Amino acid sequence: MARPLTYTNKVLIGFTDEQMQLIDGWRRKQFEIPSRSEAVRTLIGEALANLECPSGILPDHLPLLDRYIEEERPGLSREEALQVIASIFLFLREDKKSRKRATKK
């Protein structure tokens, strides 16, 4: 049997009851239920990997966002481009609702 990984850096950290419920809930959704320590390491790793993603955008969508900036909005930062996209989405959504109301009259 393979020897389990050992971690040389130990950190004592406290959690609220609500945080532990969230962690345990996440653990139970995994195919193989990890230990609490492994769950915390995994969740922290995922959070750190996504730090470069503005506003929580999925990493898989970054190339689409970058292409939009390059083709439609050169010079904008990712955050600025997301604001533009959100504004367009909200405008189109409101416009669609207005049209539905107009056709019902």
matplotlib code that plots the C-alpha trace (Angstrom):
import matplotlib.pyplot as plt

x = [0.0, 1.3, 2.4, 0.0, 1.2, 2.5, 2.4, 5.2, 3.5, 0.7, -1.9, -4.4, -7.5, -11.0, -14.3, -17.8, -20.6, -22.0, -18.6, -18.2, -21.6, -20.7, -17.4, -19.1, -21.8, -19.2, -17.4, -20.5, -21.0, -17.6, -17.3, -14.9, -15.5, -12.3, -11.2, -11.9, -8.3, -8.2, -11.4, -10.0, -6.8, -8.8, -11.2, -8.3, -6.4, -9.5, -10.0, -6.4, -6.4, -9.4, -7.9, -7.0, -10.6, -12.5, -15.9, -15.8, -16.0, -15.2, -11.7, -13.0, -14.7, -11.6, -10.6, -14.0, -13.8, -10.3, -11.5, -14.5, -12.1, -9.7, -12.4, -15.0, -13.5, -9.7, -8.0, -10.6, -9.6, -11.4, -13.3, -14.4, -15.4, -17.5, -19.3, -20.0, -21.3, -23.5, -24.9, -25.7, -27.3, -29.5, -30.5, -31.5, -33.4, -35.4, -36.1, -37.4, -39.7, -40.9, -41.8, -43.7, -45.7, -46.4, -47.7, -50.0, -51.9]
y = [0.0, 3.5, 5.7, 8.7, 12.2, 14.1, 17.8, 19.6, 22.9, 22.7, 25.5, 25.6, 27.3, 27.7, 27.6, 28.6, 26.0, 27.4, 27.1, 23.5, 22.7, 24.1, 22.2, 18.9, 19.5, 19.9, 16.8, 14.7, 15.7, 14.3, 10.9, 9.8, 11.7, 13.5, 14.2, 17.6, 18.5, 17.4, 19.2, 22.5, 22.0, 21.3, 24.3, 26.7, 25.4, 26.0, 29.4, 30.4, 29.0, 31.2, 34.4, 35.6, 35.2, 38.5, 38.4, 34.7, 34.0, 30.4, 29.8, 28.0, 31.3, 33.5, 32.8, 33.9, 37.0, 37.8, 37.3, 39.6, 42.3, 41.8, 42.0, 44.3, 46.4, 46.7, 48.3, 47.3, 45.3, 42.1, 43.7, 46.6, 44.2, 42.2, 45.4, 46.2, 42.6, 42.8, 46.1, 44.8, 41.7, 43.7, 46.1, 43.2, 41.5, 44.6, 45.3, 41.7, 42.2, 45.5, 43.9, 41.1, 43.7, 45.7, 42.6, 41.7, 45.0]
z = [0.0, -0.9, 1.9, 2.4, 1.6, 4.6, 4.9, 6.7, 7.2, 9.8, 10.4, 13.2, 11.9, 13.4, 11.6, 12.6, 12.7, 9.5, 7.7, 8.9, 7.6, 4.2, 4.1, 5.2, 2.6, -0.1, 1.1, 0.9, -2.8, -3.8, -5.4, -2.6, 0.6, 1.5, 5.0, 6.3, 6.0, 2.4, 1.7, 3.0, 1.0, -2.1, -1.6, -0.9, -4.0, -6.2, -4.8, -5.3, -8.9, -9.6, -8.3, -11.8, -12.9, -12.5, -10.8, -10.5, -14.2, -15.0, -16.1, -19.3, -20.3, -20.1, -23.7, -24.9, -22.8, -24.1, -27.7, -27.1, -25.8, -28.7, -31.4, -29.9, -27.1, -27.5, -24.5, -21.9, -18.8, -18.2, -15.4, -17.6, -20.4, -17.9, -16.9, -20.5, -21.1, -18.0, -19.1, -22.6, -21.1, -18.7, -21.4, -23.7, -20.9, -20.1, -23.8, -24.2, -21.2, -22.6, -25.9, -24.2, -22.2, -25.4, -27.3, -24.4, -24.7]

ax = plt.figure().add_subplot(projection="3d")
ax.plot(x, y, z, "-o")
ax.set_aspect("equal")
plt.show()
